[in-house]
Amino acid sequence: MKKYMKKSEIWTFGIGLFGVALMTGWMPDYTATFFADFAFKGKGFDTVTMGNMISTVFLVAGFVGAICELVIGYLVDNTRTKFGKVKPWVGFGVVPLAIVAMLVFVAPNTNSQTVAIIWMFVIYSLYTAFSCAVESPANCFKSRGAFECHFHCLFPALGRAVGRYGGCARCGADYESRYGRATI
């Protein structure tokens, strides 16, 4: 059994984790904006109810994410493949994650506020579950010891960090352009 990944695998997973982190960094803010401002515009839905439901969607998604973290952790621990424990989850999980991430921004053409609310809950909970299935195993790409940080763990971790916080910086710029500079 080999101890380390090949350099090509390190680069591939690092770039992939950058993309996943970039997407998961941006997704909540853009999803909230999409749900509130674009998805059901002009349908005559009660804006107060929709605003409350959008907040509740993210609350429920947080609980879904917490449960998925536990389930995915158990599944990763019990995964036995020739690719290892982590690679199948990270490598093959990105396909359904990408599909669901695109479907988040495809709102159903409905005049029923109930259907719209159910769609928001289902699609964002699915997104949260699939992102946990990719990101939780990706957290295993870390150093095995406090003083052992080799290239095999550094590049994927760097890709994830830049992607995640690059997304946060971009969302902050959107906030600033929309609402003006935040003052403390």
CNS distance restraints for C-alpha pairs under 8 A (distance, minus, plus):
assign (resid   4 and name CA) (resid 152 and name CA) 7.12 0.50 0.50
assign (resid   5 and name CA) (resid   9 and name CA) 5.95 0.50 0.50
assign (resid   5 and name CA) (resid  10 and name CA) 6.33 0.50 0.50
assign (resid   5 and name CA) (resid 152 and name CA) 6.80 0.50 0.50
assign (resid   6 and name CA) (resid  10 and name CA) 6.34 0.50 0.50
assign (resid   7 and name CA) (resid  11 and name CA) 6.31 0.50 0.50
assign (resid   7 and name CA) (resid 152 and name CA) 7.66 0.50 0.50
assign (resid   8 and name CA) (resid  12 and name CA) 6.06 0.50 0.50
assign (resid   9 and name CA) (resid  13 and name CA) 5.95 0.50 0.50
assign (resid  10 and name CA) (resid  14 and name CA) 5.89 0.50 0.50
assign (resid  10 and name CA) (resid 152 and name CA) 5.95 0.50 0.50
assign (resid  10 and name CA) (resid 153 and name CA) 7.94 0.50 0.50
assign (resid  10 and name CA) (resid 155 and name CA) 7.01 0.50 0.50
assign (resid  10 and name CA) (resid 156 and name CA) 6.76 0.50 0.50
assign (resid  11 and name CA) (resid  15 and name CA) 6.06 0.50 0.50
assign (resid  11 and name CA) (resid 155 and name CA) 7.16 0.50 0.50
assign (resid  11 and name CA) (resid 156 and name CA) 7.41 0.50 0.50
assign (resid  12 and name CA) (resid  16 and name CA) 6.06 0.50 0.50
assign (resid  13 and name CA) (resid  17 and name CA) 5.85 0.50 0.50
assign (resid  13 and name CA) (resid 156 and name CA) 6.13 0.50 0.50
assign (resid  14 and name CA) (resid  18 and name CA) 6.15 0.50 0.50
assign (resid  14 and name CA) (resid 155 and name CA) 5.61 0.50 0.50
assign (resid  14 and name CA) (resid 156 and name CA) 3.64 0.50 0.50
assign (resid  14 and name CA) (resid 157 and name CA) 7.12 0.50 0.50
assign (resid  14 and name CA) (resid 158 and name CA) 7.56 0.50 0.50
assign (resid  14 and name CA) (resid 159 and name CA) 5.30 0.50 0.50
assign (resid  14 and name CA) (resid 160 and name CA) 7.29 0.50 0.50
assign (resid  15 and name CA) (resid  19 and name CA) 6.44 0.50 0.50
assign (resid  15 and name CA) (resid 156 and name CA) 7.16 0.50 0.50
assign (resid  15 and name CA) (resid 159 and name CA) 6.17 0.50 0.50
assign (resid  16 and name CA) (resid  20 and name CA) 6.28 0.50 0.50
assign (resid  17 and name CA) (resid  21 and name CA) 5.90 0.50 0.50
assign (resid  17 and name CA) (resid 138 and name CA) 7.50 0.50 0.50
assign (resid  17 and name CA) (resid 156 and name CA) 6.37 0.50 0.50
assign (resid  17 and name CA) (resid 157 and name CA) 7.98 0.50 0.50
assign (resid  17 and name CA) (resid 159 and name CA) 6.02 0.50 0.50
assign (resid  17 and name CA) (resid 160 and name CA) 5.22 0.50 0.50
assign (resid  17 and name CA) (resid 163 and name CA) 7.85 0.50 0.50
assign (resid  18 and name CA) (resid  22 and name CA) 5.98 0.50 0.50
assign (resid  18 and name CA) (resid 156 and name CA) 7.50 0.50 0.50
assign (resid  18 and name CA) (resid 158 and name CA) 7.91 0.50 0.50
assign (resid  18 and name CA) (resid 159 and name CA) 4.24 0.50 0.50
assign (resid  18 and name CA) (resid 160 and name CA) 4.50 0.50 0.50
assign (resid  18 and name CA) (resid 161 and name CA) 7.41 0.50 0.50
assign (resid  18 and name CA) (resid 162 and name CA) 6.81 0.50 0.50
assign (resid  18 and name CA) (resid 163 and name CA) 4.74 0.50 0.50
assign (resid  18 and name CA) (resid 164 and name CA) 7.54 0.50 0.50
assign (resid  19 and name CA) (resid  23 and name CA) 6.12 0.50 0.50
assign (resid  19 and name CA) (resid 160 and name CA) 7.71 0.50 0.50
assign (resid  19 and name CA) (resid 163 and name CA) 6.39 0.50 0.50
assign (resid  20 and name CA) (resid  24 and name CA) 6.10 0.50 0.50
assign (resid  20 and name CA) (resid  94 and name CA) 7.96 0.50 0.50
assign (resid  20 and name CA) (resid 135 and name CA) 7.69 0.50 0.50
assign (resid  20 and name CA) (resid 160 and name CA) 7.48 0.50 0.50
assign (resid  20 and name CA) (resid 163 and name CA) 7.50 0.50 0.50
assign (resid  21 and name CA) (resid  25 and name CA) 5.82 0.50 0.50
assign (resid  21 and name CA) (resid 159 and name CA) 7.91 0.50 0.50
assign (resid  21 and name CA) (resid 160 and name CA) 5.16 0.50 0.50
assign (resid  21 and name CA) (resid 161 and name CA) 7.27 0.50 0.50
assign (resid  21 and name CA) (resid 162 and name CA) 7.94 0.50 0.50
assign (resid  21 and name CA) (resid 163 and name CA) 4.80 0.50 0.50
assign (resid  21 and name CA) (resid 164 and name CA) 4.55 0.50 0.50
assign (resid  22 and name CA) (resid  26 and name CA) 6.32 0.50 0.50
assign (resid  22 and name CA) (resid 160 and name CA) 7.56 0.50 0.50
assign (resid  22 and name CA) (resid 162 and name CA) 7.76 0.50 0.50
assign (resid  22 and name CA) (resid 163 and name CA) 4.00 0.50 0.50
assign (resid  22 and name CA) (resid 164 and name CA) 4.91 0.50 0.50
assign (resid  22 and name CA) (resid 165 and name CA) 7.66 0.50 0.50
assign (resid  22 and name CA) (resid 166 and name CA) 6.73 0.50 0.50
assign (resid  22 and name CA) (resid 167 and name CA) 5.37 0.50 0.50
assign (resid  23 and name CA) (resid  27 and name CA) 5.76 0.50 0.50
assign (resid  23 and name CA) (resid 163 and name CA) 7.73 0.50 0.50
assign (resid  23 and name CA) (resid 164 and name CA) 7.70 0.50 0.50
assign (resid  23 and name CA) (resid 167 and name CA) 7.37 0.50 0.50
assign (resid  24 and name CA) (resid  28 and name CA) 7.27 0.50 0.50
assign (resid  24 and name CA) (resid 131 and name CA) 7.45 0.50 0.50
assign (resid  24 and name CA) (resid 164 and name CA) 6.93 0.50 0.50
assign (resid  24 and name CA) (resid 167 and name CA) 7.99 0.50 0.50
assign (resid  25 and name CA) (resid 163 and name CA) 7.22 0.50 0.50
assign (resid  25 and name CA) (resid 164 and name CA) 4.72 0.50 0.50
assign (resid  25 and name CA) (resid 165 and name CA) 6.83 0.50 0.50
assign (resid  25 and name CA) (resid 166 and name CA) 7.66 0.50 0.50
assign (resid  25 and name CA) (resid 167 and name CA) 4.75 0.50 0.50
assign (resid  25 and name CA) (resid 168 and name CA) 5.91 0.50 0.50
assign (resid  26 and name CA) (resid  30 and name CA) 6.23 0.50 0.50
assign (resid  26 and name CA) (resid 164 and name CA) 7.86 0.50 0.50
assign (resid  26 and name CA) (resid 167 and name CA) 4.91 0.50 0.50
assign (resid  26 and name CA) (resid 168 and name CA) 6.56 0.50 0.50
assign (resid  26 and name CA) (resid 170 and name CA) 7.80 0.50 0.50
assign (resid  26 and name CA) (resid 171 and name CA) 6.69 0.50 0.50
assign (resid  27 and name CA) (resid  31 and name CA) 5.70 0.50 0.50
assign (resid  28 and name CA) (resid  32 and name CA) 6.10 0.50 0.50
assign (resid  29 and name CA) (resid  33 and name CA) 6.26 0.50 0.50
assign (resid  29 and name CA) (resid 171 and name CA) 6.85 0.50 0.50
assign (resid  30 and name CA) (resid  34 and name CA) 5.97 0.50 0.50
assign (resid  31 and name CA) (resid  35 and name CA) 5.99 0.50 0.50
assign (resid  31 and name CA) (resid 104 and name CA) 7.39 0.50 0.50
assign (resid  31 and name CA) (resid 105 and name CA) 7.47 0.50 0.50
assign (resid  32 and name CA) (resid  36 and name CA) 6.02 0.50 0.50
assign (resid  32 and name CA) (resid  54 and name CA) 6.86 0.50 0.50
assign (resid  33 and name CA) (resid  37 and name CA) 5.64 0.50 0.50
assign (resid  33 and name CA) (resid  38 and name CA) 7.41 0.50 0.50
assign (resid  34 and name CA) (resid  38 and name CA) 5.00 0.50 0.50
assign (resid  34 and name CA) (resid  39 and name CA) 5.74 0.50 0.50
assign (resid  34 and name CA) (resid 105 and name CA) 7.14 0.50 0.50
assign (resid  35 and name CA) (resid  39 and name CA) 5.12 0.50 0.50
assign (resid  35 and name CA) (resid  40 and name CA) 7.15 0.50 0.50
assign (resid  35 and name CA) (resid  54 and name CA) 7.08 0.50 0.50
assign (resid  35 and name CA) (resid 120 and name CA) 7.75 0.50 0.50
assign (resid  36 and name CA) (resid  40 and name CA) 7.65 0.50 0.50
assign (resid  36 and name CA) (resid  50 and name CA) 7.32 0.50 0.50
assign (resid  36 and name CA) (resid  51 and name CA) 6.79 0.50 0.50
assign (resid  36 and name CA) (resid  54 and name CA) 7.40 0.50 0.50
assign (resid  37 and name CA) (resid  41 and name CA) 6.38 0.50 0.50
assign (resid  39 and name CA) (resid 105 and name CA) 7.69 0.50 0.50
assign (resid  39 and name CA) (resid 106 and name CA) 7.75 0.50 0.50
assign (resid  39 and name CA) (resid 107 and name CA) 5.47 0.50 0.50
assign (resid  40 and name CA) (resid  45 and name CA) 7.61 0.50 0.50
assign (resid  40 and name CA) (resid 107 and name CA) 7.45 0.50 0.50
assign (resid  40 and name CA) (resid 116 and name CA) 7.80 0.50 0.50
assign (resid  43 and name CA) (resid 110 and name CA) 7.97 0.50 0.50
assign (resid  43 and name CA) (resid 111 and name CA) 5.98 0.50 0.50
assign (resid  44 and name CA) (resid 111 and name CA) 7.98 0.50 0.50
assign (resid  45 and name CA) (resid  50 and name CA) 7.25 0.50 0.50
assign (resid  45 and name CA) (resid 113 and name CA) 6.09 0.50 0.50
assign (resid  46 and name CA) (resid  50 and name CA) 6.24 0.50 0.50
assign (resid  47 and name CA) (resid  51 and name CA) 5.96 0.50 0.50
assign (resid  48 and name CA) (resid  52 and name CA) 6.20 0.50 0.50
assign (resid  49 and name CA) (resid  53 and name CA) 6.05 0.50 0.50
assign (resid  50 and name CA) (resid  54 and name CA) 6.03 0.50 0.50
assign (resid  50 and name CA) (resid 117 and name CA) 7.58 0.50 0.50
assign (resid  51 and name CA) (resid  55 and name CA) 6.46 0.50 0.50
assign (resid  52 and name CA) (resid  56 and name CA) 6.23 0.50 0.50
assign (resid  53 and name CA) (resid  57 and name CA) 5.99 0.50 0.50
assign (resid  53 and name CA) (resid 117 and name CA) 6.88 0.50 0.50
assign (resid  54 and name CA) (resid  58 and name CA) 6.62 0.50 0.50
assign (resid  54 and name CA) (resid 120 and name CA) 7.69 0.50 0.50
assign (resid  55 and name CA) (resid  59 and name CA) 6.40 0.50 0.50
assign (resid  56 and name CA) (resid  60 and name CA) 6.06 0.50 0.50
assign (resid  57 and name CA) (resid  61 and name CA) 6.01 0.50 0.50
assign (resid  57 and name CA) (resid 120 and name CA) 6.85 0.50 0.50
assign (resid  57 and name CA) (resid 121 and name CA) 5.39 0.50 0.50
assign (resid  57 and name CA) (resid 124 and name CA) 7.30 0.50 0.50
assign (resid  57 and name CA) (resid 125 and name CA) 7.94 0.50 0.50
assign (resid  58 and name CA) (resid  62 and name CA) 6.17 0.50 0.50
assign (resid  58 and name CA) (resid 124 and name CA) 7.91 0.50 0.50
assign (resid  59 and name CA) (resid  63 and name CA) 6.74 0.50 0.50
assign (resid  60 and name CA) (resid  64 and name CA) 6.20 0.50 0.50
assign (resid  60 and name CA) (resid 121 and name CA) 7.79 0.50 0.50
assign (resid  60 and name CA) (resid 125 and name CA) 7.54 0.50 0.50
assign (resid  61 and name CA) (resid  65 and name CA) 5.95 0.50 0.50
assign (resid  61 and name CA) (resid 121 and name CA) 7.84 0.50 0.50
assign (resid  61 and name CA) (resid 124 and name CA) 6.72 0.50 0.50
assign (resid  61 and name CA) (resid 125 and name CA) 5.16 0.50 0.50
assign (resid  61 and name CA) (resid 128 and name CA) 6.24 0.50 0.50
assign (resid  62 and name CA) (resid  66 and name CA) 6.23 0.50 0.50
assign (resid  62 and name CA) (resid 128 and name CA) 7.96 0.50 0.50
assign (resid  63 and name CA) (resid  67 and name CA) 6.25 0.50 0.50
assign (resid  64 and name CA) (resid  68 and name CA) 6.03 0.50 0.50
assign (resid  64 and name CA) (resid 125 and name CA) 6.44 0.50 0.50
assign (resid  64 and name CA) (resid 128 and name CA) 6.96 0.50 0.50
assign (resid  64 and name CA) (resid 129 and name CA) 6.76 0.50 0.50
assign (resid  65 and name CA) (resid  69 and name CA) 6.06 0.50 0.50
assign (resid  65 and name CA) (resid 125 and name CA) 7.97 0.50 0.50
assign (resid  65 and name CA) (resid 128 and name CA) 5.74 0.50 0.50
assign (resid  65 and name CA) (resid 129 and name CA) 6.02 0.50 0.50
assign (resid  65 and name CA) (resid 132 and name CA) 6.47 0.50 0.50
assign (resid  66 and name CA) (resid  70 and name CA) 6.75 0.50 0.50
assign (resid  67 and name CA) (resid  71 and name CA) 6.36 0.50 0.50
assign (resid  68 and name CA) (resid  72 and name CA) 5.74 0.50 0.50
assign (resid  68 and name CA) (resid 129 and name CA) 5.93 0.50 0.50
assign (resid  68 and name CA) (resid 132 and name CA) 6.31 0.50 0.50
assign (resid  68 and name CA) (resid 133 and name CA) 7.48 0.50 0.50
assign (resid  69 and name CA) (resid  73 and name CA) 5.93 0.50 0.50
assign (resid  69 and name CA) (resid 132 and name CA) 6.13 0.50 0.50
assign (resid  69 and name CA) (resid 133 and name CA) 7.75 0.50 0.50
assign (resid  69 and name CA) (resid 136 and name CA) 6.48 0.50 0.50
assign (resid  70 and name CA) (resid  74 and name CA) 6.30 0.50 0.50
assign (resid  71 and name CA) (resid  75 and name CA) 6.21 0.50 0.50
assign (resid  72 and name CA) (resid  76 and name CA) 5.95 0.50 0.50
assign (resid  72 and name CA) (resid 132 and name CA) 7.34 0.50 0.50
assign (resid  72 and name CA) (resid 133 and name CA) 6.01 0.50 0.50
assign (resid  72 and name CA) (resid 136 and name CA) 7.05 0.50 0.50
assign (resid  72 and name CA) (resid 137 and name CA) 7.65 0.50 0.50
assign (resid  73 and name CA) (resid  77 and name CA) 6.17 0.50 0.50
assign (resid  73 and name CA) (resid 136 and name CA) 7.12 0.50 0.50
assign (resid  73 and name CA) (resid 137 and name CA) 7.34 0.50 0.50
assign (resid  74 and name CA) (resid  78 and name CA) 6.37 0.50 0.50
assign (resid  75 and name CA) (resid  79 and name CA) 6.04 0.50 0.50
assign (resid  76 and name CA) (resid  85 and name CA) 5.74 0.50 0.50
assign (resid  76 and name CA) (resid  86 and name CA) 6.56 0.50 0.50
assign (resid  76 and name CA) (resid  89 and name CA) 7.67 0.50 0.50
assign (resid  76 and name CA) (resid 137 and name CA) 6.83 0.50 0.50
assign (resid  77 and name CA) (resid  85 and name CA) 6.92 0.50 0.50
assign (resid  78 and name CA) (resid  85 and name CA) 7.73 0.50 0.50
assign (resid  79 and name CA) (resid  84 and name CA) 7.51 0.50 0.50
assign (resid  79 and name CA) (resid  85 and name CA) 5.14 0.50 0.50
assign (resid  80 and name CA) (resid  84 and name CA) 6.27 0.50 0.50
assign (resid  80 and name CA) (resid  85 and name CA) 5.97 0.50 0.50
assign (resid  81 and name CA) (resid  85 and name CA) 6.63 0.50 0.50
assign (resid  81 and name CA) (resid  88 and name CA) 7.98 0.50 0.50
assign (resid  83 and name CA) (resid  87 and name CA) 6.03 0.50 0.50
assign (resid  83 and name CA) (resid  88 and name CA) 6.59 0.50 0.50
assign (resid  84 and name CA) (resid  88 and name CA) 7.34 0.50 0.50
assign (resid  85 and name CA) (resid  89 and name CA) 7.70 0.50 0.50
assign (resid  86 and name CA) (resid  90 and name CA) 6.32 0.50 0.50
assign (resid  86 and name CA) (resid 137 and name CA) 5.45 0.50 0.50
assign (resid  86 and name CA) (resid 138 and name CA) 6.98 0.50 0.50
assign (resid  86 and name CA) (resid 140 and name CA) 7.15 0.50 0.50
assign (resid  87 and name CA) (resid  91 and name CA) 5.46 0.50 0.50
assign (resid  87 and name CA) (resid  92 and name CA) 7.88 0.50 0.50
assign (resid  88 and name CA) (resid  92 and name CA) 5.49 0.50 0.50
assign (resid  88 and name CA) (resid  93 and name CA) 7.36 0.50 0.50
assign (resid  89 and name CA) (resid  93 and name CA) 5.21 0.50 0.50
assign (resid  89 and name CA) (resid 133 and name CA) 6.48 0.50 0.50
assign (resid  89 and name CA) (resid 134 and name CA) 5.86 0.50 0.50
assign (resid  89 and name CA) (resid 137 and name CA) 6.49 0.50 0.50
assign (resid  90 and name CA) (resid  94 and name CA) 6.50 0.50 0.50
assign (resid  90 and name CA) (resid 133 and name CA) 7.51 0.50 0.50
assign (resid  90 and name CA) (resid 134 and name CA) 4.80 0.50 0.50
assign (resid  90 and name CA) (resid 135 and name CA) 7.28 0.50 0.50
assign (resid  90 and name CA) (resid 137 and name CA) 6.48 0.50 0.50
assign (resid  90 and name CA) (resid 138 and name CA) 6.24 0.50 0.50
assign (resid  91 and name CA) (resid 134 and name CA) 8.00 0.50 0.50
assign (resid  93 and name CA) (resid  97 and name CA) 6.28 0.50 0.50
assign (resid  93 and name CA) (resid 130 and name CA) 7.06 0.50 0.50
assign (resid  93 and name CA) (resid 133 and name CA) 6.46 0.50 0.50
assign (resid  93 and name CA) (resid 134 and name CA) 5.50 0.50 0.50
assign (resid  94 and name CA) (resid  98 and name CA) 5.89 0.50 0.50
assign (resid  94 and name CA) (resid 134 and name CA) 6.50 0.50 0.50
assign (resid  95 and name CA) (resid  99 and name CA) 6.37 0.50 0.50
assign (resid  96 and name CA) (resid 100 and name CA) 6.09 0.50 0.50
assign (resid  96 and name CA) (resid 130 and name CA) 6.98 0.50 0.50
assign (resid  97 and name CA) (resid 101 and name CA) 5.92 0.50 0.50
assign (resid  97 and name CA) (resid 127 and name CA) 6.62 0.50 0.50
assign (resid  97 and name CA) (resid 130 and name CA) 5.23 0.50 0.50
assign (resid  97 and name CA) (resid 131 and name CA) 6.16 0.50 0.50
assign (resid  97 and name CA) (resid 134 and name CA) 7.88 0.50 0.50
assign (resid  98 and name CA) (resid 102 and name CA) 6.27 0.50 0.50
assign (resid  99 and name CA) (resid 103 and name CA) 6.29 0.50 0.50
assign (resid 100 and name CA) (resid 104 and name CA) 6.24 0.50 0.50
assign (resid 100 and name CA) (resid 123 and name CA) 7.27 0.50 0.50
assign (resid 100 and name CA) (resid 126 and name CA) 7.02 0.50 0.50
assign (resid 100 and name CA) (resid 127 and name CA) 5.73 0.50 0.50
assign (resid 100 and name CA) (resid 130 and name CA) 7.95 0.50 0.50
assign (resid 101 and name CA) (resid 105 and name CA) 7.41 0.50 0.50
assign (resid 101 and name CA) (resid 127 and name CA) 6.13 0.50 0.50
assign (resid 102 and name CA) (resid 106 and name CA) 7.08 0.50 0.50
assign (resid 103 and name CA) (resid 107 and name CA) 7.80 0.50 0.50
assign (resid 103 and name CA) (resid 123 and name CA) 7.38 0.50 0.50
assign (resid 104 and name CA) (resid 123 and name CA) 5.91 0.50 0.50
assign (resid 104 and name CA) (resid 124 and name CA) 6.66 0.50 0.50
assign (resid 104 and name CA) (resid 127 and name CA) 7.62 0.50 0.50
assign (resid 107 and name CA) (resid 116 and name CA) 7.98 0.50 0.50
assign (resid 107 and name CA) (resid 119 and name CA) 7.99 0.50 0.50
assign (resid 108 and name CA) (resid 116 and name CA) 7.19 0.50 0.50
assign (resid 108 and name CA) (resid 119 and name CA) 7.76 0.50 0.50
assign (resid 110 and name CA) (resid 115 and name CA) 7.15 0.50 0.50
assign (resid 110 and name CA) (resid 116 and name CA) 6.96 0.50 0.50
assign (resid 112 and name CA) (resid 116 and name CA) 6.39 0.50 0.50
assign (resid 113 and name CA) (resid 117 and name CA) 6.15 0.50 0.50
assign (resid 114 and name CA) (resid 118 and name CA) 6.16 0.50 0.50
assign (resid 115 and name CA) (resid 119 and name CA) 6.04 0.50 0.50
assign (resid 116 and name CA) (resid 120 and name CA) 6.28 0.50 0.50
assign (resid 117 and name CA) (resid 121 and name CA) 6.35 0.50 0.50
assign (resid 118 and name CA) (resid 122 and name CA) 6.11 0.50 0.50
assign (resid 119 and name CA) (resid 123 and name CA) 5.89 0.50 0.50
assign (resid 120 and name CA) (resid 124 and name CA) 5.96 0.50 0.50
assign (resid 121 and name CA) (resid 125 and name CA) 5.93 0.50 0.50
assign (resid 122 and name CA) (resid 126 and name CA) 6.11 0.50 0.50
assign (resid 123 and name CA) (resid 127 and name CA) 6.19 0.50 0.50
assign (resid 124 and name CA) (resid 128 and name CA) 6.11 0.50 0.50
assign (resid 125 and name CA) (resid 129 and name CA) 6.16 0.50 0.50
assign (resid 126 and name CA) (resid 130 and name CA) 6.18 0.50 0.50
assign (resid 127 and name CA) (resid 131 and name CA) 6.02 0.50 0.50
assign (resid 128 and name CA) (resid 132 and name CA) 6.15 0.50 0.50
assign (resid 129 and name CA) (resid 133 and name CA) 6.29 0.50 0.50
assign (resid 130 and name CA) (resid 134 and name CA) 6.47 0.50 0.50
assign (resid 131 and name CA) (resid 135 and name CA) 5.84 0.50 0.50
assign (resid 132 and name CA) (resid 136 and name CA) 5.32 0.50 0.50
assign (resid 133 and name CA) (resid 137 and name CA) 6.89 0.50 0.50
assign (resid 134 and name CA) (resid 138 and name CA) 6.30 0.50 0.50
assign (resid 135 and name CA) (resid 139 and name CA) 6.38 0.50 0.50
assign (resid 136 and name CA) (resid 140 and name CA) 7.52 0.50 0.50
assign (resid 137 and name CA) (resid 141 and name CA) 7.92 0.50 0.50
assign (resid 141 and name CA) (resid 153 and name CA) 5.52 0.50 0.50
assign (resid 141 and name CA) (resid 156 and name CA) 6.93 0.50 0.50
assign (resid 141 and name CA) (resid 157 and name CA) 7.04 0.50 0.50
assign (resid 142 and name CA) (resid 149 and name CA) 7.87 0.50 0.50
assign (resid 142 and name CA) (resid 153 and name CA) 5.13 0.50 0.50
assign (resid 142 and name CA) (resid 154 and name CA) 7.59 0.50 0.50
assign (resid 142 and name CA) (resid 157 and name CA) 7.15 0.50 0.50
assign (resid 143 and name CA) (resid 148 and name CA) 5.87 0.50 0.50
assign (resid 143 and name CA) (resid 149 and name CA) 5.21 0.50 0.50
assign (resid 143 and name CA) (resid 150 and name CA) 7.30 0.50 0.50
assign (resid 143 and name CA) (resid 153 and name CA) 5.87 0.50 0.50
assign (resid 144 and name CA) (resid 148 and name CA) 6.47 0.50 0.50
assign (resid 144 and name CA) (resid 149 and name CA) 7.78 0.50 0.50
assign (resid 145 and name CA) (resid 149 and name CA) 7.54 0.50 0.50
assign (resid 149 and name CA) (resid 153 and name CA) 6.44 0.50 0.50
assign (resid 149 and name CA) (resid 154 and name CA) 6.47 0.50 0.50
assign (resid 150 and name CA) (resid 154 and name CA) 6.12 0.50 0.50
assign (resid 151 and name CA) (resid 155 and name CA) 6.05 0.50 0.50
assign (resid 152 and name CA) (resid 156 and name CA) 7.54 0.50 0.50
assign (resid 153 and name CA) (resid 157 and name CA) 6.23 0.50 0.50
assign (resid 154 and name CA) (resid 158 and name CA) 5.95 0.50 0.50
assign (resid 155 and name CA) (resid 159 and name CA) 6.08 0.50 0.50
assign (resid 156 and name CA) (resid 160 and name CA) 6.25 0.50 0.50
assign (resid 157 and name CA) (resid 161 and name CA) 6.15 0.50 0.50
assign (resid 158 and name CA) (resid 162 and name CA) 6.09 0.50 0.50
assign (resid 159 and name CA) (resid 163 and name CA) 6.03 0.50 0.50
assign (resid 160 and name CA) (resid 164 and name CA) 5.97 0.50 0.50
assign (resid 161 and name CA) (resid 165 and name CA) 6.06 0.50 0.50
assign (resid 162 and name CA) (resid 166 and name CA) 5.48 0.50 0.50
assign (resid 163 and name CA) (resid 167 and name CA) 6.18 0.50 0.50
assign (resid 164 and name CA) (resid 168 and name CA) 6.58 0.50 0.50
assign (resid 165 and name CA) (resid 169 and name CA) 6.11 0.50 0.50
assign (resid 166 and name CA) (resid 170 and name CA) 6.23 0.50 0.50
assign (resid 167 and name CA) (resid 171 and name CA) 6.23 0.50 0.50
assign (resid 168 and name CA) (resid 172 and name CA) 6.16 0.50 0.50
assign (resid 169 and name CA) (resid 173 and name CA) 6.28 0.50 0.50
assign (resid 170 and name CA) (resid 174 and name CA) 6.33 0.50 0.50
assign (resid 171 and name CA) (resid 175 and name CA) 6.21 0.50 0.50
assign (resid 172 and name CA) (resid 176 and name CA) 6.12 0.50 0.50
assign (resid 173 and name CA) (resid 177 and name CA) 6.14 0.50 0.50
assign (resid 174 and name CA) (resid 178 and name CA) 6.12 0.50 0.50
assign (resid 175 and name CA) (resid 179 and name CA) 5.79 0.50 0.50
assign (resid 175 and name CA) (resid 180 and name CA) 7.27 0.50 0.50
assign (resid 176 and name CA) (resid 180 and name CA) 4.63 0.50 0.50
assign (resid 176 and name CA) (resid 181 and name CA) 5.03 0.50 0.50
assign (resid 176 and name CA) (resid 182 and name CA) 6.94 0.50 0.50
assign (resid 177 and name CA) (resid 181 and name CA) 7.73 0.50 0.50
